[in-house]
Amino acid sequence: MNKIPFSPPRIDQSIIDSVVSALQSGWITTGPKTKALEKEISSLTGTSNCLCVNSATAGMELILRWFGIRAGDEVIIPAYTYCSTANVVVHLGATPVMVDVKESDLCLAIDQVEEHITERTKAIIGVDLGGLPVRSDQLIEIAEANKHQFKPEGINQEKLGRMLVMTDAAHSIGAQLHQRAAVLAADVSVYSFHAVKNLTTAEGGAINLNLKDKFDEDEIYKYLNSMSLHGQSKDALEKFGKGSWEYDVIDAGFKCNMPDVLAAIGLIEIGRYANDTLVKRAKIYNRYIANLKEIHGINLPFMEDEDRIGSYHLFLLRLTVPNREKRDLIIERMAEEGISLNVHYKPLPLLTAYSSRGYTMDNYPVSDKLFNSVISLPVFYDLTLDQVDYVCERLKVILEEV
C-alpha cells in the first residue's frame, strides 16, 4: 500500500486547464472569474451576496470591523477551535470570551453562552468544527433574548439591535441545518478555501451575508469589497475601460482580495461540489464508520442528526479514555505504516498567545478531554475505499497494541 497523506488537494486536468485559461486571459488579479465564483457560492448557499477574499481569517475580521467591534468589546467564541477564530478578535483590540464545547458534537456549548454575556458583548462566533453546523439559529435566539444588555455603538450595531451572530464556517460549505443551507441560520458565515478544505482555491475564503432583513446587503458588499482593496472605491474590474481610472479611498482598508487565478480553481471545484465532492466524502466517512463501529476503546463522530447534515470535512475519532501519550503514540505508529493522521485542534488556552493572556484549561474541561483523545483520520477526494480499509486495518492493530 502506498503512503496515504492526510488531505492533499484535488488537482486534475480540469483544474489545470482552468488556471491556464486565467493566465492566458491576461486577467490574473480580482476580475471576472472571482465575481463569477461569488455568484456560484451564492447560488449554492441560497444567499444574495457573497464576497471572495484571500482567507476566512480576513473575511471574519472584515465583518467584525464593519460591525464596529473595537477595544473594550467582548466576543464569545469556543475554546476548542483553530487560533484564527480568536486572532481576529485580538486584532481589533477586543477580548475573546471563551466558552467550552459539547462533547457530543464538538460545537459551542450553547447552554453555557448566556452566562458569559455582558453589556460589552458585541458578537458570538460559532464554529462548524469538522463540518457539522453549530446551531446558529439558537445563538440568534440567545442574542435576541439578551438584547436588553446590548449597548450599541455605531450605526450598524444600532440597526441590528443585538449581538452579531457569525459562523466560522471554514469547514462547512454545503452543510445543512433544518433542511436548508446552514448559512441561512446566522447573520454572516465565512468559509475557508485553503488547500486542505473540501472546496479549495489554494488560498482563499468567502463571506456569505444573511442580513437583508435589516440591511442593504448590496451596500455591505460594496463596503467590504472596498475594504479588501485598501479602502479603494473601485476594484480593478471597475477601473478597466476608457476614462474609468478615477477612484477614492474611503477608509484605511486592507489588502485581502481574491485573484482570478485562484478563483479559476474554485469555479471548477464548486461546479462539482454538491453532486461529486460531497458524495465522495460521505462515502469515505461512512466506510470509516462501517469498519470501526465494533471497535472498543474509541468513539466515532457523526455528520448527520435530526436537523443537520455536515460537509464531511474531518473524521474526528476519539479515544474513549483520554490519554495524550497513547494518542500521540498511535499517530506515530500509523506514520510508520505510511499513514498520516492529525489532531484538530489544540484548544486556545494551550497556545502561548492565549495562555500568556491568562486563559487556562481549568475552565474548559470538555475541550481538555477532547484534545487528549482526538485523532483525525485522512479524508480527501482521491482517497480510495481500499485505502480507507487499509487505514482501518492498521489502526485496529495499533489500537490493540497501544
PyMOL commands that set and color helices and strands:
alter all, ss='L'
color gray80, all
select helices_A, chain A and resi 13-25+32-45+56-66+84-91+110-112+114-116+129-131+136-145+147-149+155-160+182-185+217-227+236-239+260-271+273-292+324-336+348-350+352-355+361-363+365-371+385-401
alter helices_A, ss='H'
color red, helices_A
select strands_A, chain A and resi 50-53+74-78+95-99+121-127+164-168+176-177+180-181+188-192+205-209+298-299+308-309+315-319+374-377
alter strands_A, ss='S'
color yellow, strands_A
deselect
rebuild
show_as cartoon
